[in-house]
């Protein structure tokens, strides 16, 4: 039996640990950047606070 359900998750996590993974925007999926205690999307302008889960 061929189980492809985990292949994408395994490929995405290879070579990266939790400390190096980028934040992804909840709205558009763009990689976000941290600025002080804000996490900001450069594409759509969505912002999160660093204390948000």
C-alpha positions in Angstrom: 0.0 0.0 0.0 1.3 3.4 -0.9 0.8 6.1 1.8 1.5 9.5 0.4 -0.2 11.4 3.2 3.0 12.0 5.2 5.4 12.5 2.3 4.8 16.3 2.1 5.2 16.8 5.8 8.4 14.8 5.8 9.8 16.7 2.9 8.9 20.1 4.5 10.6 19.2 7.8 13.8 17.7 6.4 16.8 19.9 7.1 14.9 22.4 9.4 14.3 22.3 13.1 11.8 24.4 15.0 14.2 27.3 15.6 14.9 27.9 11.9 11.4 27.5 10.4 9.9 30.7 9.0 6.5 32.0 10.1 4.0 31.7 7.3 1.2 34.3 6.8 -2.3 33.0 7.8 -3.9 35.0 5.0 -1.6 34.6 1.9 1.0 32.0 2.9 4.0 34.3 2.4 7.1 34.0 4.6 6.8 36.6 7.4 9.6 38.4 9.2 10.0 39.4 12.8 10.4 43.1 13.8 10.8 43.6 17.6 7.7 41.8 19.0 5.7 41.8 15.8 5.6 39.2 13.0 4.7 41.0 9.7 3.8 39.8 6.2 5.5 41.8 3.5 3.0 40.8 0.9 -0.4 41.6 2.5 0.6 43.5 5.6 -1.0 41.0 8.1 0.6 41.4 11.6 0.8 39.1 14.6 2.2 39.8 18.0 5.0 37.5 19.1 3.0 36.4 22.1 0.2 35.0 19.9 0.1 31.2 19.7 
